[in-house]
Amino acid sequence: ELNFDGVEDYILVANDPKLELVNYTLEVWAKIDQYPTSGEGYTFIQKGQLDTQPNGYFFGFFNNGGTYQVYLAHVDNEYSIYTLTPDFTPPLGDWVHYAGTYDGSKMQVYVNGQSIGNLSSLDPDYSIVSESNLKIGVSESTGPSLSSYMMGDLDEIRIWDYARNDFSDRYDALQGDEAGLVAYYSFDEGYS
């Protein structure tokens, strides 16, 4: 696991064509130390700048005026932004498994293996061709400027090239060569 202090800690992963996805699953274990202030949030994973670049995705946690939400978003190749923000208040200091998926027409968010929200009838032409880096623990927007620094711990980040719906293996360490797995960061001994 890696601890992020909410100030300037983040990981930048060099652009990789494997992360240019049509369908996806973004998975992460997160332990939040304190809730973000109203209007602020924490970033788990981001690729692209959602406000200026087409073809990006974002997965994190947000405080919407005192209502806590898991936040999944992506921008298609025509700059249309799709967001799914189901309400969820995690217990502070406890590990929680989060997953966000997109299957070509529906976004879905899971917490500890259970679906907590979905958004259907999205543009089926969506694909990510962004040449930007993958960011872990921080969000990037116009400028570029960095924000939404993670405060807490992240572990077992997994990115798949298809929409998963069974997370019974969320407690298991992976081999790293599973079908459809395009990125795996276990943070056990550095990162892989």
Secondary structure, 3 states (H helix, E strand, C coil): CEEEECCCCCEEECCCHHHCCCCEEEEEEEEECCCCCCCCEEEEEEECCCCCCCCEEEEEEEEECCEEEEEEEEECCCCCEEEECCECCCCCCCEEEEEEEECCCCEEEEECCEEEEEECCCCCCCCCCCCCCEEECCEEECCCEEECCCEEEEEEEEEECCCCCCCCCCCCCCCCCCCCEEEEECCCCCCC
